[in-house]
């Protein structure tokens, strides 16, 4: 698959990127999430330094993603354990 060049903006600064077409949508969504987080933080806290805002936005967005991923991983672990339990039951006969 070919790559394409895009520009995204984070905290008011443009960044050129070369991405695979199947990644572009998620990259744009991630940039939107980060910029929205920066806006919320700027409105809620007396931070003006862009470095601080970017660091806190990265922490906020990453924490949100990890919190959403945890139940999925837990459900997959339970399903794997149930499969093992079925296999053991079959072996015991």
C-alpha positions in Angstrom: 0.0 0.0 0.0 1.3 3.5 -0.8 1.8 6.2 1.8 0.4 9.7 1.8 1.5 13.0 3.2 -0.8 14.7 5.7 -0.6 17.7 8.0 -2.0 17.6 11.5 -2.2 20.4 14.0 -1.4 19.9 17.7 -1.6 22.8 20.1 -1.6 25.3 17.3 1.5 23.9 15.6 1.4 22.0 12.2 3.2 18.7 11.8 3.7 17.0 8.4 3.4 13.2 8.5 3.8 10.4 6.1 1.2 7.7 6.8 -0.4 4.6 5.4 -4.0 5.4 4.2 -5.4 2.9 6.7 -3.8 4.9 9.6 -4.9 8.4 8.5 -8.3 8.4 10.1 -7.0 7.2 13.5 -4.2 9.8 13.4 -6.6 12.6 12.7 -8.9 11.3 15.5 -6.0 11.2 17.9 -5.0 14.8 17.0 -8.6 15.9 17.6 -8.7 14.1 20.9 -5.4 15.8 22.0 -6.5 19.2 20.9 -9.9 18.8 22.7 -8.0 17.7 25.8 -5.8 20.8 25.6 -8.8 23.1 25.3 -10.4 21.5 28.3 -7.2 21.7 30.4 -6.7 25.3 29.3 -10.2 26.2 30.4 -9.9 24.4 33.7 -6.4 25.2 34.9 -4.2 28.2 34.9 -1.6 26.6 32.6 -0.4 28.6 29.7 2.8 26.7 28.8 2.1 24.6 25.8 4.6 22.0 27.0 2.6 21.5 30.2 -0.7 21.4 28.3 0.7 18.8 25.8 2.1 16.7 28.6 -1.2 16.7 30.6 -3.3 16.1 27.4 -1.1 13.1 26.5 -1.6 11.8 30.0 -5.4 12.3 30.0 -5.9 10.8 26.5 -3.6 7.8 27.2 -5.3 7.1 30.5 -8.7 7.2 28.9 -7.6 4.7 26.2 -6.1 2.4 28.8 -9.1 2.5 31.0 -11.3 1.6 28.0 -9.0 -1.2 27.0 -8.9 -2.9 30.4 -12.4 -4.4 30.4 -11.8 -5.7 26.9 -8.6 -7.5 28.0 -10.3 -8.8 31.1 -13.2 -10.2 29.1 -10.7 -11.9 26.8 -8.8 -13.4 29.7 -12.1 -14.8 31.2 -13.0 -16.3 27.8 -9.6 -18.0 27.5 -9.9 -19.4 31.1 -13.4 -20.7 30.3 -12.0 -22.4 27.1 -9.3 -24.1 29.2 -11.8 -25.2 31.8 -13.9 -26.8 29.0 -10.9 -28.6 27.6 -9.9 -29.9 31.0 -13.5 -31.1 31.6 -13.4 -33.0 28.3 -10.1 -34.6 29.2 -11.4 -35.7 32.6 -14.4 -37.2 30.8 
